[in-house]
């Protein structure tokens, strides 16, 4: 039995899974939320406990790791995490190779999820695809000619930081109107929160937001991108407006990428893509309007869900055996 261990260091969750090479079913799977005040050492500690719980007395042939942040895939060095402190220049590959004495491969979550969808999901049978994850942030990963394409310094695919509205709000990266600033879950929640905090109660009925307020019991700090999607589906006008803007930003980004690189498929994963049919309709329509009429492409949902980074981990680990 040849075992592969797949690990996912996400922005808010940690997951680990064990699979027999060639199988499509996890032998064992563990998932844990990262604590609110997590740093690199707490994340590593939690992941280590997940690994030992999964392995029991077994030994994997290789380990494949998805990391939510910039990674130098050639050395397995994590450059940083935008969501968890203390990950600056951590040699993750080396740490795990030293501890488990097996080959390890590390890449960022979007590249890994692209590979997962290509090998096991919505990208099977396609030579070129661009995977986009829309959740805590907005990231992208390329498969070109059947292979991952990371760019000269491993930074290809950063669709989240394509500027679509130069007069828009300021993003974490310092630029205005990035796709991520308009379309990621936490930023959608922030946009709604800021509007509701600045709308006097007398005008709230007209502006929308009642469903949103009811969902969080008037505690606006509890708002999330997922709740914005739910409120939009329930007919809340303000939620629909923010979701529409998110879908528009994503559509403009996709249309521009389609013109530039001409992939066969765009595969969309992550929490915000569960936002309902209206969201998908706007994304597809705006992308189509933004791209040249001669540029052919499809926009489809990812099929591996939250497990895409883990299946991508399986794919990169398989290459080491």
C-alpha positions as CSV (number, residue, x, y, z in Angstrom):
1,X,0.0,0.0,0.0
2,X,1.5,3.3,-1.1
3,X,0.2,6.1,1.1
4,X,0.1,9.8,0.3
5,X,-0.4,12.5,3.0
6,X,-2.0,15.7,1.8
7,X,-2.0,18.9,4.0
8,X,-3.9,22.1,3.7
9,X,-2.8,25.2,5.6
10,X,-5.7,27.6,4.9
11,X,-6.3,31.1,6.1
12,X,-8.9,30.0,8.7
13,X,-8.7,26.2,8.7
14,X,-6.2,23.3,8.7
15,X,-6.9,20.0,7.1
16,X,-5.0,16.7,6.6
17,X,-6.0,13.6,4.7
18,X,-4.4,10.2,3.9
19,X,-5.1,8.4,0.7
20,X,-3.9,5.2,-1.1
21,X,-2.2,6.2,-4.4
22,X,-4.7,5.7,-7.2
23,X,-7.7,5.8,-4.9
24,X,-10.4,8.5,-5.0
25,X,-11.5,8.0,-1.4
26,X,-9.8,9.3,1.7
27,X,-8.6,6.6,4.1
28,X,-8.6,9.1,6.9
29,X,-9.4,12.8,7.1
30,X,-9.1,15.5,9.8
31,X,-10.0,19.1,9.8
32,X,-9.6,21.8,12.5
33,X,-10.3,25.5,12.6
34,X,-7.3,27.8,13.2
35,X,-7.7,29.7,16.5
36,X,-8.5,33.4,16.1
37,X,-5.1,34.5,17.4
38,X,-3.2,31.8,15.5
39,X,0.4,32.3,14.4
40,X,2.7,30.0,12.4
41,X,3.8,28.0,15.5
42,X,0.2,27.3,16.6
43,X,-0.7,26.3,13.1
44,X,2.3,23.9,12.9
45,X,1.4,22.4,16.2
46,X,-2.2,21.8,15.3
47,X,-1.2,20.3,11.9
48,X,1.4,18.1,13.6
49,X,-1.3,16.7,15.9
50,X,-3.6,16.1,12.9
51,X,-0.8,14.3,11.0
52,X,0.1,11.9,13.9
53,X,-3.6,11.2,14.5
54,X,-4.0,10.2,10.8
55,X,-0.8,8.2,10.4
56,X,-1.0,6.2,13.5
57,X,1.9,3.8,12.8
58,X,1.8,4.1,9.0
59,X,4.4,6.0,6.9
60,X,3.5,8.0,3.8
61,X,5.6,7.7,0.6
62,X,5.3,11.4,0.1
63,X,3.6,14.6,1.5
64,X,1.9,17.2,-0.7
65,X,1.1,20.6,0.9
66,X,-1.2,23.4,0.0
67,X,-0.4,26.8,1.7
68,X,-2.7,29.8,1.7
69,X,-0.1,32.4,0.8
70,X,3.0,33.1,-1.4
71,X,5.3,30.1,-1.6
72,X,8.6,29.4,-3.5
73,X,7.6,26.1,-4.9
74,X,11.1,25.3,-6.0
75,X,12.5,25.4,-2.4
76,X,9.3,24.8,-0.4
77,X,9.8,28.1,1.4
78,X,6.7,29.9,2.6
79,X,7.2,33.6,2.0
80,X,4.3,34.8,4.2
81,X,0.6,34.4,5.0
82,X,-1.7,37.4,4.6
83,X,-4.0,36.0,7.3
84,X,-1.8,34.3,9.9
85,X,1.2,36.0,11.6
86,X,4.7,34.6,11.8
87,X,4.9,32.7,8.5
88,X,7.6,34.9,7.0
89,X,10.3,32.8,5.3
90,X,9.4,29.5,7.0
91,X,11.1,26.5,5.3
92,X,8.0,24.3,5.5
93,X,9.3,21.6,3.1
94,X,12.5,21.2,5.0
95,X,10.8,21.1,8.4
96,X,8.5,18.2,7.4
97,X,11.2,16.3,5.5
98,X,13.4,16.4,8.6
99,X,10.5,15.2,10.8
100,X,9.1,12.5,8.6
101,X,12.0,11.5,6.4
102,X,10.0,11.4,3.2
103,X,9.9,13.7,0.1
104,X,7.7,16.8,0.5
105,X,6.3,19.3,-2.1
106,X,4.7,22.7,-1.1
107,X,2.9,25.2,-3.3
108,X,0.3,27.9,-2.8
109,X,-3.3,27.0,-2.4
110,X,-4.5,28.3,-5.8
111,X,-1.8,26.5,-7.8
112,X,-2.5,23.3,-5.9
113,X,-6.3,23.6,-6.2
114,X,-5.9,24.2,-10.0
115,X,-3.9,20.9,-10.1
116,X,-6.5,19.1,-8.0
117,X,-9.3,20.2,-10.3
118,X,-7.2,19.4,-13.4
119,X,-6.4,15.8,-12.3
120,X,-9.5,14.9,-10.3
121,X,-12.3,17.5,-10.9
122,X,-13.8,20.0,-13.4
123,X,-10.6,20.3,-15.4
124,X,-10.2,16.6,-16.4
125,X,-9.5,16.3,-20.1
126,X,-8.6,20.0,-20.6
127,X,-5.1,21.2,-21.5
128,X,-5.5,24.8,-20.3
129,X,-7.5,26.1,-17.4
130,X,-7.4,28.9,-14.9
131,X,-8.7,28.0,-11.5
132,X,-10.0,30.9,-9.3
133,X,-10.7,30.6,-5.6
134,X,-13.0,33.2,-4.2
135,X,-13.1,32.9,-0.4
136,X,-11.0,34.7,2.3
137,X,-9.1,36.2,-0.7
138,X,-9.2,35.8,-4.4
139,X,-6.4,33.8,-5.9
140,X,-5.7,31.9,-9.2
141,X,-3.7,29.0,-10.5
142,X,-2.8,28.1,-14.0
143,X,-2.6,24.8,-15.9
144,X,-1.1,25.3,-19.3
145,X,-0.4,22.5,-21.7
146,X,-1.4,20.1,-19.0
147,X,1.2,21.4,-16.5
148,X,1.1,23.9,-13.6
149,X,2.5,27.3,-14.7
150,X,3.7,29.4,-11.9
151,X,5.4,32.3,-13.6
152,X,9.1,33.4,-13.3
153,X,8.9,34.0,-9.5
154,X,6.0,31.8,-8.7
155,X,3.5,34.7,-8.6
156,X,1.4,33.9,-11.8
157,X,-2.3,33.9,-11.4
158,X,-2.9,36.8,-9.0
159,X,-6.2,37.7,-10.5
160,X,-7.3,39.0,-7.1
161,X,-5.0,42.0,-7.6
162,X,-6.1,43.0,-11.1
163,X,-7.5,46.5,-10.7
164,X,-11.1,46.7,-12.1
165,X,-12.2,50.0,-10.5
166,X,-9.3,52.5,-10.1
167,X,-11.6,54.7,-8.0
168,X,-12.7,51.9,-5.8
169,X,-12.0,51.1,-2.1
170,X,-8.4,50.5,-0.9
171,X,-7.3,46.8,-0.8
172,X,-5.0,45.1,1.7
173,X,-2.3,45.3,-1.0
174,X,-2.5,49.1,-1.1
175,X,-4.1,49.4,-4.5
176,X,-7.7,50.6,-5.2
177,X,-10.5,48.6,-6.6
178,X,-8.8,45.1,-6.9
179,X,-11.0,42.1,-7.7
180,X,-10.3,40.8,-4.2
181,X,-11.3,44.1,-2.6
182,X,-14.7,43.8,-4.2
183,X,-15.4,40.1,-4.5
184,X,-13.8,38.2,-1.5
185,X,-16.1,37.1,1.4
186,X,-14.6,39.3,4.2
187,X,-14.5,42.4,2.0
188,X,-18.1,41.9,0.9
189,X,-19.1,41.7,4.6
190,X,-17.0,44.8,5.3
191,X,-18.7,46.7,2.5
192,X,-22.2,45.8,3.8
193,X,-21.2,46.6,7.4
194,X,-19.8,50.1,6.4
195,X,-23.0,50.9,4.5
196,X,-25.3,49.8,7.3
197,X,-23.3,51.7,9.9
198,X,-23.7,54.9,7.9
199,X,-27.3,54.6,7.0
200,X,-29.8,56.2,9.5
201,X,-32.5,53.8,10.7
202,X,-35.2,55.9,9.0
203,X,-33.7,55.1,5.6
204,X,-32.8,51.5,6.2
205,X,-36.0,50.1,4.9
206,X,-35.4,51.8,1.5
207,X,-31.7,50.9,1.4
208,X,-32.2,47.2,2.3
209,X,-30.2,45.4,5.0
210,X,-33.1,44.2,7.1
211,X,-32.5,40.6,6.3
212,X,-28.8,41.1,6.9
213,X,-29.5,42.6,10.3
214,X,-31.9,39.8,11.2
215,X,-29.3,37.2,10.3
216,X,-26.8,38.6,12.8
217,X,-29.2,39.8,15.4
218,X,-28.1,43.4,14.8
219,X,-24.5,42.6,15.6
220,X,-22.8,43.7,12.4
221,X,-19.5,42.3,13.5
222,X,-20.9,38.8,12.8
223,X,-21.4,39.5,9.1
224,X,-19.7,37.2,6.7
225,X,-19.6,36.8,2.9
226,X,-21.7,33.7,3.2
227,X,-24.4,35.6,5.1
228,X,-24.3,38.3,2.4
229,X,-25.0,35.6,-0.1
230,X,-27.8,34.1,2.0
231,X,-29.4,37.5,2.5
232,X,-29.2,38.2,-1.3
233,X,-31.0,34.9,-2.0
234,X,-33.7,35.9,0.5
235,X,-34.2,39.2,-1.4
236,X,-32.3,41.7,0.6
237,X,-31.6,44.7,-1.8
238,X,-28.4,45.8,-0.1
239,X,-27.0,42.3,-0.1
240,X,-28.0,41.9,-3.8
241,X,-26.3,45.1,-4.7
242,X,-23.0,44.2,-2.9
243,X,-23.1,40.6,-4.4
244,X,-23.8,42.1,-7.9
245,X,-20.7,44.4,-7.6
246,X,-18.6,41.3,-6.5
247,X,-19.8,39.3,-9.5
248,X,-19.2,42.3,-11.8
249,X,-15.6,42.7,-10.5
250,X,-14.9,39.0,-11.0
251,X,-16.4,39.0,-14.5
252,X,-14.2,41.9,-15.6
253,X,-11.2,40.2,-14.2
254,X,-12.0,36.9,-16.0
255,X,-12.8,38.7,-19.3
256,X,-9.4,40.4,-19.2
257,X,-7.6,37.2,-18.4
258,X,-9.5,35.4,-21.2
259,X,-8.2,38.1,-23.7
260,X,-4.7,37.8,-22.4
261,X,-4.2,34.0,-22.1
262,X,-7.1,32.4,-23.9
263,X,-7.6,29.3,-21.6
264,X,-10.3,26.7,-22.5
265,X,-11.9,26.8,-19.0
266,X,-12.2,29.0,-15.9
267,X,-13.0,26.8,-12.9
268,X,-14.4,28.8,-9.9
269,X,-14.1,27.5,-6.4
270,X,-14.3,28.8,-2.8
271,X,-17.1,30.0,-0.6
272,X,-18.4,32.9,-2.5
273,X,-19.2,30.7,-5.6
274,X,-22.0,29.1,-3.6
275,X,-23.7,32.5,-3.9
276,X,-26.5,31.4,-6.2
277,X,-27.6,31.5,-9.8
278,X,-27.8,35.3,-10.0
279,X,-24.1,35.6,-9.1
280,X,-23.1,33.1,-11.8
281,X,-25.3,34.8,-14.4
282,X,-23.6,38.2,-13.7
283,X,-20.1,36.7,-13.7
284,X,-20.6,35.0,-17.0
285,X,-22.4,37.9,-18.7
286,X,-19.8,40.5,-17.6
287,X,-16.9,38.2,-18.6
288,X,-18.4,37.6,-22.0
289,X,-18.9,41.4,-22.5
290,X,-15.3,42.2,-21.4
291,X,-13.7,39.5,-23.6
292,X,-13.3,39.9,-27.3
293,X,-16.1,38.1,-29.2
294,X,-13.6,35.8,-30.9
295,X,-12.2,34.5,-27.5
296,X,-13.9,31.3,-26.6
297,X,-14.1,30.0,-23.0
298,X,-16.3,28.4,-20.4
299,X,-16.8,29.4,-16.7
300,X,-17.7,26.4,-14.6
301,X,-18.0,25.6,-10.9
302,X,-15.2,23.6,-9.2
303,X,-16.4,20.1,-8.3
304,X,-13.9,19.2,-5.5
305,X,-15.2,21.9,-3.1
306,X,-13.1,22.5,0.0
307,X,-11.1,19.4,-0.8
308,X,-9.5,20.8,-4.0
309,X,-6.3,21.9,-2.2
310,X,-6.0,18.4,-0.6
311,X,-6.5,16.6,-3.9
312,X,-3.9,19.0,-5.4
313,X,-1.6,17.9,-2.6
314,X,-2.2,14.3,-3.6
315,X,-1.3,15.3,-7.2
316,X,2.0,17.0,-6.4
317,X,3.0,14.3,-3.9
318,X,2.4,11.6,-6.6
319,X,5.0,13.4,-8.7
320,X,7.6,12.7,-6.0
321,X,7.2,9.0,-6.0
